[in-house]
């Protein structure tokens, strides 16, 4: 081949290569434009396979990984996790900051709750403020915290078996699997104009004796959300009118999927209340047929609840329990789970608390870590709210735990708390963090709980670090009996004596209790508020007496025992003149002579 022919041959090869590259480039450009169009329109099902191709060809492209990850998240496909794609995309500063929000959602759905919280926290710092407020990130973070706390469960309650079925068949399958009752269509006369009579996913539950019927409906008077209704059958066999369950069961969100264990008078239902673990969560409430009252709902922990929709909890005929969820299901399907135990171990202790920082009253945020001394495992790590100092966590049961508080400007400080078999299941906790005169930190833990003997709020107080003195515990003393004739008692003393009991007579139940923390004669109201705030106390109210004194109050309760505990707490932190008062029909009654 001579030189001229060789040059011509090489030129033709280059021409063919350039042409094929151009065609490939044009084809890929079209693919990208289509994917982008579907993504912008919110058609993630159509966009997903296109971005899958783009990621396959350009696996180091952060933008393609980000958008493919979002598509997978929106598709809710259990076979393909979006986490890896979103994590990779988040490493590039050029990718939209929303990647941290979607990454948080992906972690939350995969039960990686601490990583989800970390992602949400980053997004709160760098995301668009209007978008953050619209997305309600704080609710997502609280949901993750609850999920972390609820992960403590009995080993025997783990899932034994599972099966995927069409969602509309769940009721029929569970009717055959339980002896507690049956699922049936909701009678048409109970449906509102907003209910869909053909919705097989929304059925009534008949208890085993067919004495009770429960169903979810928008109701004739309900606005915008589904509520749970109960219908009773009379002794003549007639069904009464439906009764909507109380507001503390029916929230402003949707409730549904009720089942009822008649032998135990326990109602199980699902709610998409944002205070849960995510999606629909399963709750239970106990019915008192005699007084026709319900208990406050309690959320079940894992495995019954997750970041997805969980519903239809029923007892199994052969032991254990069934429930349904879409956590591992395709669209239109539900997975039925069988657990060995009837319910999560009842030993869990729910702690709701707040932190008090007299030396830094403007910022009550702190990191609280709870560790089991027996297993050395970290039970929970959580952040208290900056403005209120509130927090909550769940202990798996009785035992010894180490509570450690870390706050900016303070050294870490902690203490051991103990709960035994007789400890209550719900505890109100206070953490008092302060600096001592020698610049060391002290932490006092106070656990308030209902005592069975008096039906009031008692205290289990642990004083911590250095030689901190135990806080006082208030328990009403029984009246002394004497064979001698009692001395005459004034009407005022009788009234005070009645008010200092939580078993008030009917005519005194309108009393409101407060702690009076100070009286000032000549200072402006604003100045007094400022002085008290500087001392770490923000009173909830004040009033002017007839003689011109400014009276300031902290706390408010309808129980004397609770306000007395608050009074003792205030005295312990320096308000020595604090004392309890009762307000009846606008009249203030001093319950202690100071």
DRENDRENLO-238415 format. One record per residue: x, z, y of N, C-alpha, C, O in turn; residue in one letter. Coordinates in steps of 0.02 Angstrom, whole numbers, plus 50000, padded with zeros to 5 digits. Each point is the difference from the previous one (the first is absolute). Example, Ala and Ser with C-alpha at 12.3 -4.5 7.8 and 13.67 -1.06 7.14 Angstrom:
% residues 2
506605039049716499555000050059500455000050060500525003349999A;499304993150054500425000350059499615003750055500255000850055S;
This chain:
% residues 594
500445000049940499565000050060500455000050062500425004450008X;499484990550035500424999650059499785005250052499485003249993X;500914997450056499895005250051499334999050035499655004950014X;500164988850001499374998950035499405002249957499545003250025X;500484995149911499445002049956499985007749992499465003049997X;501135000049999500025007449993499695003550061499635004949993X;500524992650064499725002950061499244999250001499635004550019X;500144989649960499284998749998499655004749951499455002450013X;500884998849929499725004449949499925007250026499495003249991X;501044999250041499995006850027499465000650054499655005050004X;500294989950037499505000150054499305000449972499585003650027X;500284992749919499345000149968499855006949971499435002450005X;501085000849965499895006749973499825005050055499545004149993X;500834995550062499855004550056499304998750028499655004750018X;500164989049985499334998350025499465002849955499505002850025X;500594996549909499505002749952499965007650004499465002949997X;501125000450009500015007450004499655002550063499625004849998X;500524991850058499695002050063499244999049998499625004250025X;500174990349943499284998649996499655005249957499465002350017X;500854999549925499695005049955499985006950033499515003749993X;501024998050043500025006450035499465000250053499685005250010X;500234989250024499494999750053499305000949971499585003550028X;500304993149914499355000649968499885007249977499455002750009X;501085000449962499945006949977499875004750058499595004649996X;500774994150060499925004250059499304999550028499695004950020X;500054988749982499324999050026499495003549955499525003050024X;500584996549910499555003249952500005007650009499475003149999X;501114999850010500065007350009499705002250066499705005450005X;500394990450046499715001650066499255000249996499685004350030X;500034991049932499274999849990499775006249962499495003050017X;500904998849932499845006149961500005006150044499555004249996X;500954996450046500055005850045499415000250049499715005350012X;500124988950017499454999850049499345002049967499595003550030X;500304994149908499385001849964499985007649987499495003250011X;501084999449965500035007249985499875004150063499625004949998X;500694993050058499925003650063499274999850023499745005050024X;499944989149969499304999250022499555004749960499585003550029X;500494996549904499585004449959500135007350016499535004050003X;501104997850008500185006950016499675002250065499705005450004X;500354990450048499705001650065499245000649997499705003750038X;500004992549916499275000249992499775005949957499405001349995X;501085002249975499825005549957499814997949930499735004049962X;500414989750021499854997449932500625001249957500384995449985X;499705010849994500615002049965500034997449928500544999049973X;498874999849997499994997149932500304993050001500354998049954X;499494998150099500274993250004500735000050023500394995749979X;499795009150063500695000250026500505002549948500584997950001X;499205006549955500475003249953500404995149957500615000549999X;499074994649966500414995549958500484995750041500534998049975X;499285000550087500454995950043500615004050020500574997549998X;499325008850022500585004350017500415001649938500615001250005X;499074999049937500385001249938500514994449989500575001249980X;499224992650034500464994349994500565000450051500594998849985X;499235003150077500505000550053500525005549984500594999150012X;499165006649962500465005449982500444998049942500595001949996X;499124994249957500394997849943500584995550022500545000249971X;499344995850080500524995450025500475003550049500594998250005X;499155006750031500405003450052499925007549992499705003350043X;500574999449903499885007149986500345004850049499875006049998X;500574991450045500325004250050499674999550069500245002950048X;499204993549955499654999250063499545006050010499525001049963X;500625003150087499625006250011499274998650020499555003649979X;500344991250061499324998450022499564998149941499435002249995X;500834993549960499614997949941499865006049955499445000749974X;501055003750017499905006049959499465004550030499585002849964X;500444997950102499515004250035499294997549989499555003849981X;500354989850031499324997349997499754999549927499405000849987X;501064997949967499805000049930499815007149979499515001049963X;500875004050060499835006949984499325002150027499635003449966X;500214994450095499355001650030499444996749959499495003249987X;500624990649992499504996549959499875003849935499425001049981X;501115001149985499915003849938499635006550011499585002049960X;500585001450096499675006350016499254998850011499595003849975X;500244991050062499304998550015499624997949937499405001249993X;500964995549960499684997849938499865005749952499574999549956X;500795006150053499915005849957500104998149926499615001949957X;500924994350031500154997649933500455005149964500585000750018X;499165002849930500415005249967500594997149962500475003749984X;499534989850001500544997049961500604998150043500544998649973X;499385001350093500554998050044500045004850059499564999950043X;500955004349959500075004950054500324996850061500474996249994X;499275005450066500294997350061500605004050026500334998050047X;499815007749922500495004750027500684996850011500295000550054X;499984996149895500684997250004500064994950056500514999850035X;498974996149974500024994850052499985003150070500374997950045X;499215007249964499945003250065500625004250016500225000250057X;500055003049892500615003950011500574995550023500375001750046X;499704992649922500534995350019499894997550071500464999650040X;498924998649976499844997450066500135005150055500194998250056X;499715008249928500075005250052500735000950023500125003350050X;500354993849913500715000650018500204995550058500545000650028X;499014994849990500164995350054499675002250065499405001250000X;500974999350055499705001850064499574994550030499645001050048X;500404993049922499624994350026499294999749972499574996550027X;500305007249920499335000049969499535004450041500205005050030X;499164993049972499495003850036500025007449980500055001649941X;499905002850109500025007249987499445002349953500045005349970X;499424990750025499455001849956500225000649927499635002749959X;500964994850025500255000449931500025007349977499895001449941X;500245003350104500055007049980499305002949984499935004349957X;499564993250078499325002249984499804997549931499755003849958X;500364989750029499814997149936500435003049943499755000949944X;500885000650071500425003149950499745007049983500015002149942X;499765001550109499695006649988499394999449956499905004149954X;499684990950059499404998949959500204998449927499695002549953X;500824993450040500224998149932500275006149963499845001049941X;500555003150092500255006249969499425004649982499995003049946X;499534997750100499435004449988499604997849938499805004149960X;500094989450035499624997449943500385000749934499695000249946X;500975000250058500395000949939500185007349988500435001649959X;499235002850078500085007349992500705002550019500215005349977X;500144991050064500655002350027499865002850070500174997050050X;499535008949950499705002650062500525002050052499884999050060X;500685003949920500505001950049500304993950034500115000150060X;500014994649902500254993850029499484997050047500184997150051X;499195003649931499464997450043500005003750066499954996950053X;500125009749944500015004050062500604998050043499944999450061X;500634999549907500594998050038499894993350036500194999350058X;499504996049908499864993450030499515000650057500094997150053X;499375006849936499515001050053500325003350061499844998350057X;500605006449930500335003650055500434995350042500005000450061X;500364995249906500404994950036499554995650042500144998550058X;499304999449912499544995550036499705003450060499884996850052X;499995009749942499725003750058500484999950059499795000350058X;500864999449927500505000150053500124993250032500154999650060X;499784995049901500194993450026499424995150005500074994650029X;499345007249943499444995450001499634999950066500125004150044X;499414991249962499584999550059499525005950002499665001449951X;500315002150106499615006250005499254998849988499685003949965X;500064990750063499284998449991499854998649926499495002149974X;500974994349994499904998549929500055006349957499615001049954X;500865003450063500095006249963499375004350003499785002849950X;499934997650110499385004050008499434996949961499605003649970X;500354989850030499474996649964500075000849925499505000649964X;501124999550011500125000649928499915007049974499965001049939X;500005004050105499915007049980500555002349952499875002449945X;500754996750078500585001749958500015007349979500215001649945X;499575002850099500015007249984499575001549939500165004349960X;499284992050034499585001049941500354997749937499935003149947X;500454991450058500384997649942500535005149980500105001349941X;500235001550109500535005049985499695006249968500275002749952X;499164999650075499675005949972499774998549929500035004449956X;499734989550032499794998149933500595000349951499925002249943X;500674995550080500595000249957500205007349985500195001649944X;499775002650107500175007149990499545003249949500225003749956X;499134994750049499535002849952500164997449930499965003849951X;500214989950045500154997149935500615003249969500025001449940X;500494999950102500605003449975499835007049974500245002249948X;499335001250090499825006849980499585000149936500055004649960X;499544990250032499544999949943500324997349936499684999549948X;500964998750056500324997249941500175005349948500174998449943X;499795008050077500115005349951499395000549954499455001450023X;500654997549913499435000349954500235002349931500594999949984X;498935002249976500145002349932500214994149956499704994650004X;500835006349955500244994649958499474997249954499994994049985X;499555010449992499504997949952499474995650030499614997049963X;500375002450103499484996050031500224992850013499644996350033X;500945001849941500234993150011499554995149963499665001749952X;500354992150073499574994749973500194998649927500584999049984X;498905000849973500114998849929499884992749981500324997349956X;499204999550079499814993249982499694996750061499765003350046X;500254990049955499694996450055499774993149976500264997349952X;499245000150084499724993549981499704996750062499675003350040X;500454990349968499734996450058499334996849982499944996749949X;499565004250094499344997149990499754997050066500285001550053X;499214994449943499694997550061499695005950037499675004249969X;500424996150096499785005950040499265001549990499815005849998X;499784989049996499285001149994499805003249934499445002249992X;501034998049959499845002749934500225007349992499905003049948X;500414999850104500265006949995499465005049981500095004149956X;499344995550079499455004649987499764999749928499895005249968X;500034988750006499764999249931500505002849950499805003249951X;500854995650060500525002549955500015007650001500035003249947X;499944999850112500045007250006499375003449972500035005649976X;499394991050028499385002949972500085001049925499735004849972X;500634990849995500115000649928500555005049983500055002449944X;500374999250106500595004249987499895007350017500425004249982X;499034997550051499885006950021499325002449978499534996149992X;500415010549997499365003149984499705003650060499495003249995X;500854996250063499785003650060499434996650036499675003150042X;500204990649942499454996450033500074992649992500404997649960X;499214998650079499994992849995499994996850069499765003050048X;500514991049956499964996150061499404995349994499854997349947X;499815001850109499414995650001499934996950069500315002250048X;499284992649956499864997050065499645005050046499595003949977X;500574995950086499675004450048499284997650009499894994150014X;499605010349977499304998050010499914996750069500265002450050X;499364992249951499924996150062499715004250056500164998950059X;499415006049924499685003950053500505004450037499865002550055X;500744998649914500515004150032500504995850040500425002850036X;499554990649959500474995750034499774998950072499414999450014X;501085000350031499844998450070500074992550009500214996449955X;499615001250104500054992950014500734997750003500144994049996X;500315010750012500714998350003500334999749932500564997449993X;499115005349955500295000149933499874993449964499494996750011X;500995001449946499934993949960499755001849931500365003249962X;499024995050020499715001949935500364996849941499935002449944X;500454992350068500364996649945500715002449992500384997349959X;499825007850078500685002649997500085004649939499825005850003X;500444991449943500085003949938500595005050006500085004449957X;500314994750095500565004750011499765006550031500385004950003X;499004995250019499715005950031499395002149960499464997250010X;500625007649945499465002149956499845007450008500395003950026X;499014997849951499805007150000500275003349937500124996649950X;499985010050054500225003849942499465005049983499805004150042X;499954995749896499505004749975500355005349958500374998349954X;499525008150062500315005349960499715000049930499484996949988X;500855006649965499814999649929499285002049988499684997349955X;500055007550083499315002249991499514995750041499395000949995X;500894994550044499624995850047499615004250050499474998150024X;500825007749992499705004350051500264998250069499665001050050X;500944996249952500314998250064500204992650000500214997249950X;499714999850108500234993250011500424999950064499795002850051X;500784993949945500434999250059500144992650012500104996249952X;499925001850110500164993150015500274999650071499935004650040X;500394989849976500274998750067499584994750034499804995049969X;500075006150095499584995350037500165000450074500245005250024X;499634989450011500065000250073499445004350030500075002550056X;499384998349907499465004450022499614997150059500244995650035X;499175007049973499584997550054500225002550068499874996950051X;500475008949950500225002950063500754999950008500275002250051X;500094995249899500735000150002500254993950037499754994449989X;500725006550055500274994650040500704998149976500475003950007X;499594990249965500654997049990500395001949939500484996549983X;499375008949982500405002049942499545002549944499445002250012X;500834997349926499615002349943500065007549991500535002950011X;498915000249969499985007249986499745001249930499704995649970X;500405010450006499755001949933499355003950008499945004450042X;499584993849916499345003249999499875003149931500244997549950X;499375007950049499805003249938499244999949995499645001150049X;500124997649890499285000149987499885004749941500344999649949X;499175004950059499845004649946499334998049968499564997250032X;500395004349903499374998749964499615006649995500285005149981X;499084994650036499595006049997499805001649928500134996049955X;499555009850035499805002049932499464995449973499884999949939X;499794996450105499484995349977500294993249984499654995449980X;501015003950030500334993749984500034995150058500204994349991X;499605007850069500014995750059500675000650036500275005550007X;499994988950015500605000150040499835001450073499554996950028X;500825007850002499875001850070500334994850046500294995149977X;499655006050088500334995650048500755001450000500215005749988X;500194989350025500735001050002500205004750056499714999950054X;500805004249933500275004650050500734998150012500404999749953X;499774999050109500694998450017500425006349996499815005250026X;500774994449941500445005849994500315001750067500024995850045X;500235010449963500245002450066500564995750029500334996049966X;499765004950100500504996050037500715001249975500424995650005X;499735010549969500685001149978500154996449934500584999649980X;498904997749987500094995549943499964992850024500424995949982X;499075002550057499924993350028500354999650067499765002750050X;500814994049951500394999350062499754994050040499504996949982X;500865001550071499824994050039500234993749965499834994550021X;500565006349925500214994349959499534999149942499485003249997X;500704992549956499564998649943500125004949943500575001749983X;498885000649988500015004049938499624996149946499544996350016X;500655004649921499664996549947500235002249932500375004949993X;499404991549955500205001149930499895007249977500465003049972X;498944999950040499895007049979499885000749925499684995749969X;500575009750002499835002149932499905007550002500275003450044X;499344999349909499825007150003500055003149931499694997649953X;500705007850042500075003749937499515005850004500145005250030X;499284993849941499445004850009500155006849971499785005150028X;500594995249917500145006549968500445004450045499995006149994X;500384990850051500445003750045499804999350073500315003050044X;499174993049968499754998750068500554997350046500075002150058X;500334993349915500554997150038499854992750016499874996049954X;500165002350108499924993150023500694996950012500415002950035X;499704991349935500604996150016499784993950039499504996949983X;500885001350067499834994050040500634997350031500535003249998X;499424991050031500584996950033499854999050074499434998950020X;501105001450020499944999050072500624996550025500555001249976X;499364994450074500594996850031500185003450065500264996950046X;499595009649957500215004150056500764999550010500375000849951X;499874997950110500724999050010500435006149985500614999549997X;499085006449994500395006049985500225000349927500355004649980X;499434990449980500184999949929500674996849987500424999650045X;499684998149893500644997049980500044992650014500534997049993X;498914999950027499984992950013499444996749961499895001749942X;499764993550090499444996749967499455005149986499935004950035X;499684993849911499505004949978500365005349957500404998349956X;499465008050058500285005649961499445004049968499445000250027X;500705002949916499505003849964500025007350023500535003150003X;498884999550013499915006950022499505003449953499654996849962X;500345009950043499495003749963499705005450045500345002750043X;499024998949945499655005350036499545003549950499714996749957X;500235009950048499605003849953499335001950031499965002250058X;499514996849903499325001150023499745006849977500115001949943X;499565001750102499675006349983499254998850000499694999950053X;500004999149887499294998349996499545005450030499474998550028X;500755007849966499585005450024499944999950076499455000450027X;501124998950007499994999950073499994993050029499964999050061X;500094996049894500004992950021500544998650051499884996950052X;500735005449933500574999050044500574996649962500014999949938X;500454997350099500584996549972500645003050027500025002650056X;500514997149904500655002350024500354994350037499824994149993X;500685007750048500404994950034500344995649947500255002649950X;499754990850060500314995649950500755001349992500345001650049X;499894997649890500725000649986500244993349971499684997249956X;500875000350069500274993749975500395001249936500375004849994X;499534990849957500395000549938500694997150012500094995750043X;500405006749919500684997550009500144994449950499544997549968X;501095000550027500174994949952499905002649929500065006049990X;499784989949961499984992750004499334997250024499914993950002X;499635010550016499324997750016499974996350067499564995750010X;500895005950035500004996750065500674996750013500525002149975X;499454992550065500594996250017499904996950069499535001850035X;500914993749985499944996650064499484994449997499864996850050X;499865001949890499504994749991499315003249995499905005850018X;499604990249959499325002649992499925003249932500154997049948X;499625009350051499885003749938499295002750001499775002550051X;499874996949892499285001550003499735001349929500354998949951X;499025003450046499645001249938500375004649952500244997849947X;499815008650070500295005049956499465002749954499495002550024X;500614997049910499525002749951500375003549944500574998249983X;499105006849987500295003349941499904995649939499474997049992X;501035002749965499964995949940499675003849944500105006149994X;499514990549963499655003349945500485003249951499855005349972X;500734991650018500495002549951500565004050033500545000749972X;499325002050088500505004050034500384996050052500084993949994X;500155009750057500354996750054499524997150052499435002250005X;500814993050032499594997250053500174992750009500544997649981X;498974998750049500104993050018499944999350075499645003850033X;500724991449994499884998050070500214992850006500364997349958X;499424999550097500164993050012500424999350062499975004250045X;500434990449958500424998850058500194992650002499984996549949X;500185001150111500254993150006500754999850012500274994950023X;500085010649962500725000550014500424995149959500554998250021X;499184999749922500384995349958499574994049980500124996849949X;499375001650091499504995149980500024993750042500225000050057X;499544994649912499904993850036499385000650044499605004749991X;500314990650054499415000050043499374999349958499974995749956X;499525008550056499384999849962500025004049936499505000449964X;501075002750022500075004049939500175007350018500255001450054X;499625003149899500195007050006500365002049936499854997449946X;500605007350059500335002749941499705006849985499975004350044X;499824996749894499725006549978500565004149969500374997649956X;499705008550066500535004449976499705005949962499485002750019X;500854999349927499805005849961500565005250004500574998549983X;499275007550038500495005450004499845005149947499435000849978X;501085002750001499925004949946499615006150023499565002449964X;500605000150095499665006050024499404998150043499974994450026X;499565010249982499404998650038500144998850073499694995950033X;500795007949993500154999550072500695002750013500295003449957X;499974995250101500655002650019499995007649996499505003250016X;501064999749963500055007249994499745003650061500174998250056X;499425006949933499695003550057500455005050033499765003950042X;500894996249941500445005150029500284998250068500345004250031X;499524989949994500294997850063499795004550058499435002350003X;501044999050043499875004250058500084995750063500534997250012X;498935002350027499994995750059500195004350061499675005150015X;500854992850020500255003750058499884996050063500224994250006X;499435008850041499884996950065500295004750053499785005850005X;500704991950034500325004750045500194997150067499864994250014X;500465009950026500274997850064500615004350016500065005849980X;500404991150058500625003450019499955002350072499754996550043X;500515009649969500005002950067500725000750023500425002849965X;499734994550094500685000250026499985002750071499974996150048X;500035010549961499955003050068500554997650047499904999850061X;500694998449911500564998050043499974992750020500384997750043X;499174998649927499954992850014499274997949990499854996249954X;499715006250090499284999149989499764992950012499454998249979X;500964997650056499794993250014500084995349941499664994949995X;500795006749960500134995749942499985004249936500455003949987X;499014995249974499915003949939500184995949938499835001949944X;500514992550067500194995949942500595003149963500475002650031X;499514997249904500545002649958499954996849931499464997749981X;501095002249982500004997549932499965006049953500415004550002X;499084995549955499885005649954500114997549929499714995049979X;500725008449985500154998249931499795005749954500165005850013X;499484992649933499785005049952500324998349932499924994549975X;500445010449996500364998949937499805005249949499925005950017X;500004992149922499855004649945500645003649980500504996749984X;499505010050016500605003749979500104999649925500575000849976X;498904997949987500054999749927500334993549977500465000049960X;499284994450066500244993449978500524997050046500334995149983X;499755008050077500464997450052499774993250027500374996750036X;499025001249947499744993650024499695000850069499715005150017X;500374989650023499704999950066499254998349993499834994649976X;499745010150044499284999049993499734995650056499594995649989X;500655005650071499744996250058500495000450058500325005150011X;499724989450026500364999850064499534996950050499764994449990X;500095009150064499504997650047500195001850071500435004250012X;499244992550035500115001250071499385003450030499444997749988X;500675007650049499435003050037499864995850061500444996650027X;498935003649996499814995950058500295002950064500025006150009X;500214989550034500365002050060499585004350046500245005050027X;499124993149983499605003650050499665006249972499905004850037X;499934995349899499635005749972500425004149952499865005949988X;500664991149983500405003549950499685000449931500255003449956X;499194993050035499645000549936500354995949945500354995250014X;499535006849924500284996649942499585002149939499605004650004X;500504992049941499675001949937500414997449941500334994950004X;499635008949941500334997949939499645003449941499595004450010X;500584993449930499675002649940500545002549952500474996449985X;499455009749990500445002749949499694998849932499395000449993X;501024998249956499714998549934499685006049966499614999149953X;500535006950070499715005949969500385006350018500444999850043X;499405005849925500355006350014500764999449988500224995949959X;500165008250076500724999949992500365001950064499685001950050X;500974997649949500415001450060500254993550030500234995549965X;499715004150101500194993950035500425001850061499935005450030X;500524990149988500415001050059499744995450055499974993949992X;499855009150066499784996250058500574999850050500225005350023X;500014988849993500554999250048499774996050060499674994849993X;500495007750067499794996650062500634997550036500475003750011X;499514990050007500544996950039499694997350064499534996149999X;500755006150057499754997850066500604998850046500495003749999X;499454991150041500544998350046500145005950047499555002850031X;501084999049974500205005650043500035006649963500205005050029X;499584995149907500015006149960500424998849937500064994349977X;500235011149997500314999549935499465000249946499495003250010X;500614993349933499505000349946499895007349978500485003849995X;498914998049993499845006849979499434999749949499554995850006X;500475008649945499504999649947499865006749969500325005150015X;499194994949940499815006249965499634998249937499754994549991X;500215010449964499654999249937499285002650007499895005550026X;499634990649949499315002349998499785000249927500244996049960X;499315008550024499795000949930499244999849995499655003150040X;500104993149911499294999949985499925001749926500364997349958X;499175007350026499895001749931499354997049974499684996050035X;500135005749904499404997149968499365001650039499524996249996X;500485009350040499405002050037499994997550072499535001350037X;500994995049982500024997450068499444994950010499804996649953X;499945002950109499464995250014500264992849995500604998850003X;498934996649991500184992949995500074996850069500284994550006X;499475008850046500064997450067500305005450045499755005650003X;500784992650032500375004850040500114997250070500174994250009X;499725010150041500164998250069500655003450017500055006249997X;500454989950022500685002650007500254999450072499834995250035X;500565009749987500324999750066500755001049990500235004349964X;500164991450070500725000750001500215001750072499914996050045X;500375010049964500235002150066500764999350003500375003849969X;499864991250069500724998650007500215002050071499734997550049X;500775007049954500225002150067500745002049998500295001349947X;500014999050113500695002150007500025007550015499595002550038X;500895000849933500095007150013500495000850058500284995150025X;499825011049997500445001350058500724998249987500374998650046X;499835001349890500694998249984500084992649982500494997949970X;499004998050051500004992849990499964997849928500154994349984X;499635010149972499864998049931499254998449995499615002250041X;500204993949907499314998249992499655004649950500315002549953X;499054998550057499605003749950499374996049986499744996550044X;500025004049895499404996549979499545004949965500205003349952X;499194997350071499515004349968499444995749972499724995850035X;500115005249902499474996249967499415004649989500065005349970X;499364992650055499385003849991499504995749963499844994550022X;499915007949921499504996549962499335003550006499935005749979X;499584990950050499325002750006499584997349943500044994049984X;499575010349985499584997649945499385004349994500005005850020X;499464991349951499395003949990500095005149945500254998349946X;499555007850066500045005249948499325000949968499495000650034X;500504999649899499375000349963499635006550014499385000050000X;500975005450012499685006550008499575000350062499445002549999X;500824994950056499645000750063499684993450023499585000050045X;500634994549925499754993650022500254998350070499654996750039X;500955005749978500274998850067500684997049995500244998549945X;500085000650110500684997250000500515005749997500025004250044X;500384995849904500545004849994500664996750017500014994150019X;500535009549974500664997250017500515002049947500005005649975X;500424989750008500575001449957500604998050041500164994150006X;500185010850021500514998550050500705001349973500135005149968X;500324990150043500705000949982500424999550063499974995050035X;500425010249978500454999750059500684997849976500235001949946X;500094993850094500594996549976500595000450047499925000550061X;500674999249910500644999550035500115006150044499555002150037X;501035000549960500195006150035499545005649976499784999949943X;500075005050098499585005549979499334999650034499755005050027X;499974989049972499354999150033499495004649967499995000849939X;499585002250103499515004949975499404996349973499784995050029X;499955007449917499404996949972499435000350050499895005150033X;499754989349972499415000150043499465004149967499965000649939X;499625002350103499485004549974499464996049965499884994250015X;499815009049938499454997049963499365003750017499975006149997X;499524990050021499375003150017499514999649942499824994549979X;499995011249995499475000449949499545005650021500225005750009X;499124992950000499545005250022500015006049952499964999149939X;500105006750089500015006149959499295002149982499564999650043X;500325002649895499345002349983499835006450039500445004150014X;498934996550003499805005950037500085006249958499805000249942X;500495005050089500105006449963499335003349990499575000050043X;500355003049898499395003749985500145007550008500545002349984X;498985001250039500095007250011499365003649984499464997750017X;500605008149949499395003849984499705003150063499425002050000X;500984998550054499755003050061499534995250036500034994049991X;499545008950049499524996050039500394995950052500385002950038X;499514990549964500384995950047499805001650072499445002050014X;501054997050031499885001250071499574994350028500044994449975X;499565007050075499604994750031500464994550027500535001450028X;499264992349963500394994350022499614996350054499414998849993X;500944999550061499674996450055499804993049978500264997349952X;499254999850086499784993249985500584995150007500064995249962X;500385006150089500564995550011500485000349941500244994849976X;499915011350000500455000649943499704996849938500364997049960X;498985003650031499674996949943500074992450003500144996749950X;499755000650110500054992850010500714997649985500104994949966X;500405008750060500694998149988500165000449926500344995649973X;499415009549994500115000749928499714994249961500314997549953X;499095000350068499694994249966500404993650013500094995949955X;500155003450106500384994050018500674999749965500274994549990X;500005011249990500645000249966499934999149925500465001549962X;498954996150017499894998449929499824992649996499664997450044X;500574999349904499824993049991499324999149968499744994449997X;499965011149980499324999749973499515002050055499705005449997X;500224990350053499595001750058499264999649985499794995849960X;499815008650070499284999349995499784993750036500364997450043X;499055000149941499764993650025500014999650076500174994950028X;499645010750005499954999750073500684999750035500034998950060X;500515002049902500665000050031500424994049978500594999650018X;499134995849945500394994549974500194994950053500384995349986X;499365005550074500184995450054500635001950035500174996950051X;500195008149925500615002450033500574995149991500094997149947X;500305002150106500614996049999500575004750017499985003650050X;500544996449908500575004550009500584996450033500144994249984X;500215009350061500594997350032500525005650007499845005949990X;500774992250028500525004950016500124999750075500194994750027X;499715011050007500175000250071500745001550006500255005049973X;500114990650063500735000750003500245002350068500605001550008X;498954998850041500235002350065499455000050052499514996349993X;500585007850059499545000250057500425000150063500475003950007X;499364991750040500404999250061499545000450061499444997450000X;500815005850052499575001450057500074994950056499504997450026X;501125001049993500094996250062500384993449990500124996550049X;500065001749891500384993949990499544994049991499465000649971X;500754993450052499614994049990499964998349926500465001549961X;498984995450019499904998249929500574995749974500265001249946X;499924993650094500524995449978500665003649988500374998349953X;499795006650089500625003649993500015004249936500515000449966X;498925002650018499965004049939500084995649938500375001749954X;499294992550046500074995449945500734997949991500254999749944X;500084998950112500704997949997500445005549972500444998749958X;499465007550064500405005649975499915001249926500485001249963X;498884998350014499865001049929500294994449959500265001149945X;499694992850081500284994249964500755000649993500294998249948X;500045004450104500735000949998500205005049947500565000049975X;498985004450007500135005049948499814997449931500055003749950X;499734990050047499834997049935499295000949979499844999349941X;499725002450106499305001049982499564995950046500095000050061X;499444996549910499534996150039499295002549985499714998049950X;500025006450093499335002849988499474994650001500074995050036X;499415006049925499494994849996499475000850055499634995350014X;500345010650018499475000950049500175005850047500435004149987X;499204996050069500055005750045499325000750035499604995450001X;500295010550028499395001250038500155005350053500495003649996X;499084996750053500075005050053499485005449991499404998649996X;500825007650002499535005649991499625001350066500184997450052X;499305006649943499605001750060500415003550053499864999550059X;500655004149919500425003750047500584995750026500425002550037X;499604991049944500504995450027500634999349960500474996850023X;499565006049917500594999449959499994993349962499474997749978X;501124999150017500074994049959500165002249928500525003149989X;499054995349964500095002049930500204993849960499664994950003X;500885005649959500244994449960499935001749926500145005649978X;499654989249982499875001049929500374994949958500144994450021X;500025007749918500304995549950499615000749935499775005549984X;500164988949979499655000249937499255000350009499755002050052X;499904995849897499275000449999499774999449927500214995649964X;499345009050016499775000049931499325003549997499815003750045X;499824995049900499385003649990500105005949952499525003149978X;501124998450006500155005649955500495004850035500514997950026X;499325008449973500425005150030500685000449966500515000750034X;499504998749900500635000749963500504994650020500605001450007X;499164992550003500454994550019500295001150069500604999050011X;498985003250036500255000850068500455006250004500455000250041X;499435004849915500445005850000500684998149973500515002650024X;499524993049926500654997649976500374996250054500615000850007X;499034995350033500304996450056500265005050052500534999050029X;499095006249982500195005250048500655003449979500455001050040X;499605000749896500605003349974500604995350004500565002250014X;499334991349974500544995250005500264999650072500614999850011X;498935000250038500214999650070500395006250020500484999650037X;499305006149938500375006250016500714999749970500485002350032X;499574994849908500664999649967500484995550038500615001149997X;499134993950039500454995550036500075001850073500274996150040X;499495010049978500155002450067499415001550045500095002950054X;499304995249926499415001350042499695006749980499495000249966X;500845005350055499825006749977499315002150023499685004249968X;500074992950088499355002150027499414995949973499445000950022X;500694994649931499464995949973499515004449961500205004549964X;499164994250044499495003749962499384995749989499874995450040X;499745006149907499434995849982499385001750043499885005750018X;499734989049996499375000950035499474995749965500174995349963X;499205006450048499444996049974499584997650059499905003850048X;499874990149949499564997250052499324999049969499924996149953X;499575007350074499314999249977499564998650060499945004150046X;499744990049953499564998050055500355000650068499705002250049X;500934995949952500375000150063500295006850018500365000650050X;499495004549911500255006750014500635001449959500004998949939X;500545003450094500625001549965500015007449980499885004450040X;500264996749895500035006849974500705001349974500234996649954X;500115008350075500675001949976499945003649933499625004749994X;500774992949957499965003049934500565005149988500025003349948X;500434997350100500505005349999500095002650070500054996150047X;499975010449960500135003050065500754999850013500385002949962X;499834993750090500724999350014500215004850054500595000250019X;
